[in-house]
Amino acid sequence: MEMNLERVRTNVEQATTEDLLDRATIYRHEMEPDALDLIDRELARRNVTQHVVEEHLADRGDVLSRADGTIVVCSFCHRPAIESAIGWHRLFGKVPLFPRLISRCELHLEE
């Protein structure tokens, strides 16, 4: 599948700095080189220094990864997960239907 660089560029320009920092650090090995180049340029345009990038990576702490090295993503957002546990898949957010693995980032640990 061919990557549409214009679409990626638009996505990168609209992304939050935190999201770009996640992509440039935690998800880096899963990204296409051309997309990483766009992300790195956008971070530089936003005056994000290498020190800020390193701090962001250190602040993320231990994120979960699979055996193949890919990062586990939070079940509730796109941030990297730090915890996984069995929970319930709920109908309309209320009626428990069946157990499933739920992964959570630091923002969703309480849910």
C-alpha positions in Angstrom: 0.0 0.0 0.0 1.4 3.4 -1.0 1.6 6.1 1.6 -0.1 9.4 0.7 2.4 12.0 1.9 0.0 14.9 1.5 -2.5 13.2 3.8 0.2 12.4 6.3 1.5 16.0 6.2 -2.0 17.3 6.9 -2.4 14.8 9.8 1.0 15.8 11.2 0.2 19.5 11.0 -3.1 19.0 12.8 -1.8 16.7 15.5 -1.1 17.8 19.1 2.5 18.1 20.1 2.1 15.3 22.6 0.8 13.0 19.9 3.8 13.9 17.7 6.2 13.3 20.5 4.6 9.8 21.0 5.0 9.1 17.3 8.6 10.4 17.3 9.7 8.3 20.3 7.5 5.4 21.4 6.0 4.5 18.0 9.1 5.5 16.1 10.2 1.9 15.0 6.6 1.3 13.7 6.6 4.5 11.5 7.5 4.9 7.8 10.8 6.9 7.3 9.0 9.6 5.2 6.4 10.0 7.9 9.1 10.3 10.6 10.8 13.0 8.6 7.6 15.0 8.4 7.0 14.5 12.2 10.6 15.5 13.0 10.3 18.6 10.8 7.0 19.6 12.4 8.4 19.2 15.9 11.3 21.4 14.9 8.9 24.0 13.4 7.1 24.0 16.8 10.5 24.7 18.5 10.5 21.3 20.3 14.1 20.6 21.4 15.8 17.3 21.7 15.8 17.8 25.4 12.0 18.0 25.4 11.8 14.8 23.3 14.1 12.9 25.7 12.0 14.2 28.7 8.8 13.0 27.0 10.2 9.6 26.5 11.4 9.3 30.1 8.0 10.6 31.4 6.1 7.9 29.5 7.9 5.3 31.6 7.3 1.6 30.9 4.9 1.1 28.1 3.6 -2.3 27.1 4.8 -4.1 24.0 4.0 -7.3 22.2 6.4 -10.1 21.5 7.0 -8.7 18.0 8.0 -5.3 19.5 4.9 -3.3 18.6 3.5 -1.0 21.2 0.1 -1.8 22.9 -2.3 1.1 22.4 -4.8 2.2 25.1 -8.3 0.7 24.5 -9.8 4.2 25.0 -7.5 6.5 23.1 -4.3 6.4 20.9 -1.8 6.7 23.7 0.6 3.9 24.6 -0.7 1.5 27.2 1.0 0.9 30.6 -1.4 -1.7 31.9 -3.5 -4.5 30.6 -6.2 -6.5 32.4 -9.3 -8.6 31.7 -12.4 -6.4 31.8 -15.9 -6.5 30.3 -17.0 -5.5 26.9 -20.1 -3.5 27.7 -23.1 -2.8 25.5 -23.8 0.9 25.4 -21.1 1.2 28.1 -23.4 -0.4 30.7 -24.4 -4.0 30.1 -21.5 -6.5 30.4 -21.4 -8.9 27.5 -18.2 -10.8 27.5 -14.7 -10.6 29.0 -11.9 -9.0 27.0 -8.4 -7.7 27.4 -8.4 -4.0 28.1 -5.3 -1.9 27.9 -5.0 1.5 29.6 -2.7 4.5 29.4 -2.0 6.6 32.5 -5.0 8.8 31.7 -7.4 5.9 31.7 -6.2 3.8 34.6 -9.2 4.6 36.7 -11.8 3.5 34.1 
